[in-house]
Amino acid sequence: MKKNNNKILLVDNEPDIALAFKIGLEDNGFVVDAFNDPLEALSSFKDDFYDLLLLDIKMPNMNGIEFYQQMKEIDKKVKICFITASEMHYYEEIRNEIFPILGVRRLIRKPIKMDDLVEDLREELKSIDYNTNTNNKYN
């Protein structure tokens, strides 16, 4: 498998899902650090190291949105995709009101086929990062 050298920080409190995503993404050329505890992931996070965060929204101790906000204080360039097993309508308000403010474009529903996840992540990695644009009205 051709390596693409994109580094992903994956945080999902369900160990089986985190492991399955890690293996599947690595089989598709990504470099993945997976954590089940957002606080542990936070303590291991390095500025300008990861290209993308793949975060579950609903986690104990710290939800994915809180985690992302702390990561953006450390690394303003890192991109984000949220994942959730919850019904999408549950997050409608967050998607419509909070995500635009944070510069988030992608919420992925679990379960997902690995090919679809890989495609979503590649699209996000290719997208223009509006968070680093100083003219962005959300900064």
Secondary structure, DSSP 4 states (H G I P E B T S, - for coil): ------EEEEE-S-HHHHHHHHHHHHHTT-EEEEES-HHHHHHH--TTT-SEEEEESS-SSS-HHHHHHHHHHH-TT-EEEEEESS-GGGGHHIIIIIHHHHT---EEESS--HHHHHHHHHHHHHS--GGG-TT-TT-
